[in-house]
Amino acid sequence: MTPPSPAPLRAYVFLALSTSLVGSYVGLSKLLVAVFPVFVLAGLRFSTAAALMLPWLRAEPGVAPLDARTRGLLFLESFLGNFLFSICLLFGMRESSAAVAGVIMAGMPAAVALMSRLFLGERITPRMWLAVVCSVGGIAVVAAQRDGSAATTAQGAALLLGALLCEAAYVVIGKRLTASLSPKRISALMNLWGLVLVLPLALWQAASFDFGAPRPLDWGLSIFYAVAASIVSVWLWMLGLRHVPASRAGVFMVFLPISTALVGLCLGETMTAVQVLAYGLALAGVLLATRRQ
């Protein structure tokens, strides 16, 4: 086995950084939702990012105008990956236990691999399937150890499955978009669509929200959240996805729960031996996916 060439290695780093960043600000988003209503926070996120990414909206010299197909894919990328995913996840979590939710979402690498085979025609080798199994198995074991006392309804499980499919579609559509658009422009246009979709709901909740209640620290954290969630993580993901097959990129989703666990350790939480072994199994899946024969 030989190490990957320098270009894919950079792409792997971008993918790992992107998903690690997402996992690290999951805890932050929970703190912010306690201060801001969900749609108000989403509106602040997309509007702040839109203002910061205005220069990214311009097309590079020599790039053809967006055709109808590309505009449609950009809308679907934002609608499924930003808007519908968040709704399915938030409302699905209300009717599911943490254990069931974690096990369902652990299937992300497998869902991405199947969609990339169906819609992109990517060839999935046996070694790649083994990488997917390791990733899914490792995260599922960790999720199964969570508190399962809360009841899970059929509707809650269906919503979480919908969130899983939305996020897998986000990866596959993103792979298509990186063939014709720069990562910066994809990030900016996706965020702009996200703002359009969430703005009516954000204005509805804003009408009854006291904007004087949040502390200056809360406003500062909301800006950091907007930059991390809508700009940096999306841009890094598209940078990596440009050079890596979608099925392989999906395996990097394991860094999301791993980074969340590491943040928890920094905050004083503990990790069991079973969890350490399970995360090791998930990382073994990443190594299998990124090494060449």
ChimeraX attribute file (.defattr): number of C-alpha atoms within 10 A of each C-alpha:
attribute: neighborCount
match mode: 1-to-1
recipient: residues
	/A:1	6
	/A:2	7
	/A:3	10
	/A:4	14
	/A:5	10
	/A:6	9
	/A:7	11
	/A:8	16
	/A:9	17
	/A:10	15
	/A:11	21
	/A:12	24
	/A:13	15
	/A:14	20
	/A:15	28
	/A:16	25
	/A:17	21
	/A:18	26
	/A:19	22
	/A:20	22
	/A:21	20
	/A:22	23
	/A:23	22
	/A:24	21
	/A:25	19
	/A:26	17
	/A:27	13
	/A:28	14
	/A:29	18
	/A:30	11
	/A:31	13
	/A:32	18
	/A:33	14
	/A:34	9
	/A:35	15
	/A:36	23
	/A:37	16
	/A:38	19
	/A:39	20
	/A:40	20
	/A:41	21
	/A:42	25
	/A:43	24
	/A:44	21
	/A:45	24
	/A:46	27
	/A:47	20
	/A:48	21
	/A:49	26
	/A:50	26
	/A:51	11
	/A:52	14
	/A:53	21
	/A:54	13
	/A:55	12
	/A:56	17
	/A:57	15
	/A:58	12
	/A:59	15
	/A:60	11
	/A:61	6
	/A:62	6
	/A:63	10
	/A:64	10
	/A:65	8
	/A:66	12
	/A:67	8
	/A:68	9
	/A:69	9
	/A:70	15
	/A:71	13
	/A:72	11
	/A:73	17
	/A:74	23
	/A:75	19
	/A:76	21
	/A:77	27
	/A:78	25
	/A:79	20
	/A:80	23
	/A:81	24
	/A:82	23
	/A:83	19
	/A:84	18
	/A:85	23
	/A:86	18
	/A:87	18
	/A:88	20
	/A:89	21
	/A:90	16
	/A:91	14
	/A:92	24
	/A:93	19
	/A:94	14
	/A:95	19
	/A:96	24
	/A:97	20
	/A:98	20
	/A:99	20
	/A:100	23
	/A:101	25
	/A:102	22
	/A:103	20
	/A:104	18
	/A:105	22
	/A:106	24
	/A:107	22
	/A:108	26
	/A:109	27
	/A:110	20
	/A:111	21
	/A:112	27
	/A:113	27
	/A:114	17
	/A:115	20
	/A:116	25
	/A:117	16
	/A:118	12
	/A:119	12
	/A:120	17
	/A:121	10
	/A:122	15
	/A:123	13
	/A:124	15
	/A:125	10
	/A:126	9
	/A:127	15
	/A:128	20
	/A:129	19
	/A:130	15
	/A:131	26
	/A:132	30
	/A:133	18
	/A:134	24
	/A:135	33
	/A:136	26
	/A:137	20
	/A:138	25
	/A:139	27
	/A:140	23
	/A:141	21
	/A:142	22
	/A:143	23
	/A:144	15
	/A:145	15
	/A:146	15
	/A:147	11
	/A:148	15
	/A:149	10
	/A:150	13
	/A:151	12
	/A:152	19
	/A:153	14
	/A:154	10
	/A:155	13
	/A:156	23
	/A:157	21
	/A:158	15
	/A:159	23
	/A:160	26
	/A:161	20
	/A:162	19
	/A:163	25
	/A:164	24
	/A:165	20
	/A:166	25
	/A:167	23
	/A:168	28
	/A:169	21
	/A:170	22
	/A:171	25
	/A:172	25
	/A:173	23
	/A:174	27
	/A:175	23
	/A:176	17
	/A:177	21
	/A:178	18
	/A:179	12
	/A:180	14
	/A:181	20
	/A:182	18
	/A:183	22
	/A:184	22
	/A:185	20
	/A:186	23
	/A:187	28
	/A:188	26
	/A:189	22
	/A:190	24
	/A:191	28
	/A:192	22
	/A:193	21
	/A:194	26
	/A:195	24
	/A:196	12
	/A:197	19
	/A:198	19
	/A:199	19
	/A:200	13
	/A:201	14
	/A:202	19
	/A:203	14
	/A:204	12
	/A:205	16
	/A:206	17
	/A:207	10
	/A:208	9
	/A:209	13
	/A:210	9
	/A:211	10
	/A:212	7
	/A:213	10
	/A:214	12
	/A:215	11
	/A:216	10
	/A:217	9
	/A:218	15
	/A:219	15
	/A:220	10
	/A:221	16
	/A:222	21
	/A:223	16
	/A:224	16
	/A:225	24
	/A:226	22
	/A:227	20
	/A:228	20
	/A:229	22
	/A:230	23
	/A:231	22
	/A:232	18
	/A:233	22
	/A:234	24
	/A:235	23
	/A:236	22
	/A:237	24
	/A:238	26
	/A:239	22
	/A:240	27
	/A:241	28
	/A:242	22
	/A:243	18
	/A:244	20
	/A:245	19
	/A:246	26
	/A:247	29
	/A:248	25
	/A:249	27
	/A:250	27
	/A:251	31
	/A:252	27
	/A:253	28
	/A:254	25
	/A:255	26
	/A:256	20
	/A:257	22
	/A:258	22
	/A:259	21
	/A:260	18
	/A:261	19
	/A:262	17
	/A:263	17
	/A:264	15
	/A:265	12
	/A:266	9
	/A:267	9
	/A:268	9
	/A:269	10
	/A:270	12
	/A:271	12
	/A:272	10
	/A:273	9
	/A:274	13
	/A:275	18
	/A:276	14
	/A:277	14
	/A:278	22
	/A:279	25
	/A:280	17
	/A:281	21
	/A:282	28
	/A:283	22
	/A:284	18
	/A:285	27
	/A:286	26
	/A:287	13
	/A:288	20
	/A:289	23
	/A:290	21
	/A:291	14
	/A:292	12
	/A:293	9
